[in-house]
Amino acid sequence: MRYDVVVVGGGIVGLSTALNLKQSNPNLRLVVIEKEDRIAPHQTGHNSGVIHSGLYYKPGSLKAKNCIDGYHQLIDFCEKNDVKYELCGKIVVATNEAQLPILKGLYDRGLQNKLGGLEKLTVEQMREIEPHVAGIAGIKVPQTGIINYTKVSEKYLELLKNLGGEVRLGEKVTSISALNGISTVVTTKGSYDTKLVINCAGLYSDKVAQFTEHKKVDVRIIPFRGEYYEVKPEKHYLVKHLIYPVPDPNFPFLGVHFTRMIDGGIEAGPNAVLAFRREGYTKYTVNFPEFFETMAWPGFRKVAAKYWKTGLGEYYRSFSKSAFTRALQALIPEIQEDDLKPGGSGVRAQACDYTGGLLDDFAIIENQQAINVLNAPSPAATSSLAIGKTISEMALKRLN
């Protein structure tokens, strides 16, 4: 089967990229290949459903630009296509004096990223918004919202199919080879000849990239699992919006927080622990070859040496509900262990380079065969339409 473009990965970024391509050029022969039997099965389908504002990201970075552009595109898309969302807003809370300079830095960064309506909050003002919150200062971020990204992905798929795009489910890519400018993508069910491969394979993006790269790929995907608790319905009154802590500058994740869900309910979490499998959604899911590959990567060993103390604390919270509860009580002291029941989990595909750097920005590399999206962590879902447009423009320039 001959195509202009084969997109590997049926998550929100892969589907958005495919949709952007078909909207730009309806005559393109395009297929999306997903190894699972449904779309958006992993990072997209397991995230917390937050519409991110762009507060945290370095001004001028791909994350900042695509998040802010993608935010507006997403809201517009939802309005036009009747996808349910809510801009409920969030507050970021400092609970001690040491966090105040970091909170100020976040506020300044938000202004640099041109977020409108940011407000510095006193204790009294925070309590007006969230009567049960504890803290000494805060920031109100009105743009933050909630949504179901699987529903968004389903709408992308519907529009893609209406434009003649094809999707193949339940097919795992096993190899990619090239001859005379044509790549052959081999799957567990067949093969596809194409002018261009676009790799949006998420947790396996580095593996797919290795099929297309003639030189060694110098990053590896390190899987970090985030685990959630659900707040029992009788305690939903404790949380009215989204409540986040000031992030720890010594750890590349945001810390446990409270998130309202678009379909009802409140999640508390996530922590961030190393998963023993790339799709390891439980504590006891292990894939020994994948785990040993993670441990053997020099970059990961440097990360472990740097963050081992924080990592141990995250593991402790993973196995101790009381420790997890104490972390949440820093934001809402009234929350008790009995108010929480086990929730879901997700696995974040965190790219780590050979020197131990955890890639903070989106990372896209090109070669003659392919465009490889090697790092698309949060806020990739919020940014999906902007990222998809960026990738599709790269692709169209080459195809033309």
Buried (B, 14 or more C-beta within 10 A) or exposed (E): EEBBBBBBBBBBBBBBBBBBBBBEBEEBBBBBBBBBEEBBBBBBBBBBBBBBBBBBBEBEBBBBBBBBBBBEBBBEBBEEEEBEBEEBBBBBBBBEEEBEEBBBEBBEBBEBBEBEEBEEBEEEBBBEBBEBBBBBBBBBBBBBBBBBBBBBBBBBBEBBEEBEBBBBBEBBBEEBEBEEEBBBBBBEEEEBEBBBBBBBBBBBBBBBBEBBBEEEBEBBBBBBBBBBBBBBEEBBEBBBBBBBBBBEEEBBBBBBBBBBBBEEBBBBBBBBBBBBBBBBBEBEEEBEEBBEBBEEBEBBEBBBEBBEEBBEBBBEBBEEBEBBBEBBBBBBEEBEEEBBEEBBBBBBBBBBBBEBEBBBBBBBBEBEBBBBBBBBBBBBBBBBBBBBBBBBEBBBEEBE
